[in-house]
């Protein structure tokens, strides 16, 4: 019987979440994917309305069972509804990958209260709710949690601050949920171009990479898959920089 993992924030074929889902499906995981098109509609890349269905079909062609569910994680009740659907349609989860995010650039002087609260609702509060719900439904053999984070702070303040709070939450989960057989880690993949970079940003960041190239969703997916695998389960409570040396 295949293991099942939930991967959040999988709304676009070009996204990190999609890359993670592809790798996990190749490793034999069944998948629950969440997405929210309203967020994509506010971003430079816009909504790709067929991407979720196309990705699900691609993953199912490898033999994976796939359940794709919309989830407005700004809504405090969304996680409860989501987990009810998962329990009914997919059963118990053994993996949780938090790759969703609210990320709208603003700094100390121009961040609005509404934006601040939305970032913390989606990136921090909903992630805590998902972690807690995952732990409550875990079977006797536990599971593994991986959350994606970022070092970006200046001029992307609410995103960076809410991700910093997420880091502390996940590290706490490693200690508190360890007795349940659950591991928890935070992964910082560095800059990955999933459609948010213009040419100047792409060139500037590439020059800062020791290996001369930017990371890809597939690069991120390999590290996530290891942390979810039996071989990676001794790693827990860590903030891991898997960024090609960008932060060195």
N, C-alpha and C positions, 0 to 999 in steps of 0.2 A: 504494500500500500504506500502510495506516494506521500511525502510530507507536503504540507500546505503552508505557504507564506503569503502574508499581505504586504503589498508594496503600494504606498500612497503616492499621490502626485503623478499619476501616469496618464497624462492627457494628450501627449504628443509623441509621435514616432521618433523625433529627434531628441527627446529629453533623456535625462539621466535615469529616471524611473523606468522608461522603456528599455534602456540598455541593461539595467539590472534584471528586469523581468525576462529578457531573452536569455541571459546567462543562467538564471535559476531554472528556467524551463529546460534548458539543455542539460542541466544537472539532475533533472528528474523531479523537480518541484511542481506541484499544482499551485495555482496562483489566484489570489483575490487582488484586483487592481481597483484603486479609487482615483477619481478625477473630478474636476470642477471647472466647467467651461467658462463660467462667469469670470474667473480669475484670468484665464488666457485672453479673454476679450479685452481686458484692460492693459495687456502687455504688448510690446512691439510686434511679436510674432502673430498675434491674433488667434482666433479659434480655428483649429483644423478639425472640422466636424466629423470626419470619417476615420481619424487616426485611432481612436480607441477600438472601434470595430475591426479595423485592419490589423492592429496589433494583436487583438484577441484571436483572430483567425490565423495569424502567423504562428502564435504560440500553440494553439490547438493542433496545428499541422505537425508539431513535434511530438504530440501525444499528451500534452499537458491539459488538465482541466482548468478552465479559466472562468472566473466570475468577475465582471466589471460593474462597479457600482458608483454612481455619482455621490459625492459627499461634500456638503458645504461646511467645512470644519470651523468656520467662524460661528456657527450656530452651536450653542452649548449642548443641545440635544442630539446633535448629528452623530456623535460616536455611539451613543446607546442604540440609535436606529440602525447604524451600520453594523454593529456587532450582532444585533438580532438577526439581520439578514444573513450574515456570515454563518452564524450557528445553524440557521435553517437550511442554507443552501450549500455550504462548504464544510461544515463540521469544525473540528478543533484546529487551531493554527499552531504551528511549531516555529514559525519565523515571522518577524515584524520588521519591515524596513520603512523608515520614515523619510521619504524623499520629497514630501510636499513642502511648499513654502509660500508665504506672502513676501514679496520683495519689490518694494516701490521706493526708488531713490528719494531721499530727503535728508537734511542735516539737522543740527541742533536748532537753528533759527527758523526753519521752514517746515518742520514736521508738524502736522496737525494732530490734535487729540484723537480724532477718528482713525487716522492712519496708525498711530501708536497702538491704540487698543486693538485694531484689526490684526496687526502683526503679532502681538502677544497672544491674541485669541487663537490664531491659526498655528503659529510656530511653536508656542510654548504650552498654552493651556490644552489645546487639542492633542498635542503630543503626549502630555502627561496622562490625559484621559485614555488615549490609545494604549499606552504602556500599562496602565492599571487594568484596563479591560482585557488586554492580552494575558496578563499574569493571572487574572481570576479564572480564565477559561483554560489555562494550560493544563495539560495532562501530567501524569506522574513523572514523565521524562523531561518536562520543562520546555525550553525553547531558547531562541536567540533573538536579540533586538539589536538593530543597527540604525542609528540616526545620522543623517547628513547635516553637517554644520559648515561654518565659514568664518574666516578671519575678517571679513569685510565689515568695517564699522563707520569710518568717517564718510560723511555724505550719503551713507546708507544706514543711518542710525537706528531706526526702529527694527530693521532686519537684523543688524549685527547684535543689538542688545537682546532681542528675543532669542536669537540663536545662542548667545552666551548663557541665558537662563536655561535653554534646552540642554546645553552641555552638562550643567550641574544636575539637572533632573536625571539624565541618563546615567551619569556616574553614580548617583544615589541609588538608582535602580539596580546597578550591579551588586551593590552591598545588600540592599534590602531584599532583593528577589533571588539572590544566589542560593539560599536554602531551598528554593522551589526548583532548582535546576535551570534557572534562567540566567543567561549571560547578557550583558548590555555594553555596547561600545558606541562611541561617537567617531565619525569619520569625516575628516576635512579633505576634500579632493582637490583643493586649489581651483584655479580658473578652468572651467570646461565650457566651450562654446556650444551652447544649445540653441542659439538664435538671438542671444541678447547682445552680442558684441558687434560693433561696427568695425570697419577695416582698420582704423587707427588704433582702437583698443586691442584688436587682435594682434597687430604688429607689435605694439608696446609690450603686451604680456608675453608674447612668444620670445622676444629678446631677453626677458627675465627668466626664461626657463633654461636650466642647465643643459637639458637634452635637445633644445632647439625646436620643441614642438609643444603644443597645448595638449592637455589631457582630453580624453574622449569618454563618452558614457561607458564604453567597453572597458576602459581602464578602471573606472570606478567599480563597475560590476564585478570584476575579478576579485577585488579586495572584499567587497560585500559577501560574495559567494563563499570565500574562505572563512569569514567570520561566522557565517551561518552553518558551515560544514562541521562534521564531527572533529576534523583536524584543527579547526579554529576555535573550538569551544573552551580551550584553556585560557584564551585571551578574553579578559573581561575588565570593565571599569576603566577603559583607556580612551583617551582622545588621540586618535591616530591621524597623522598627516601622511596621506598617500597621494602626493602631489607632484611627483617627478622631480623633487628637489626645489620646487618653487619657493618654499619657505626657508630654505637653508641659508 
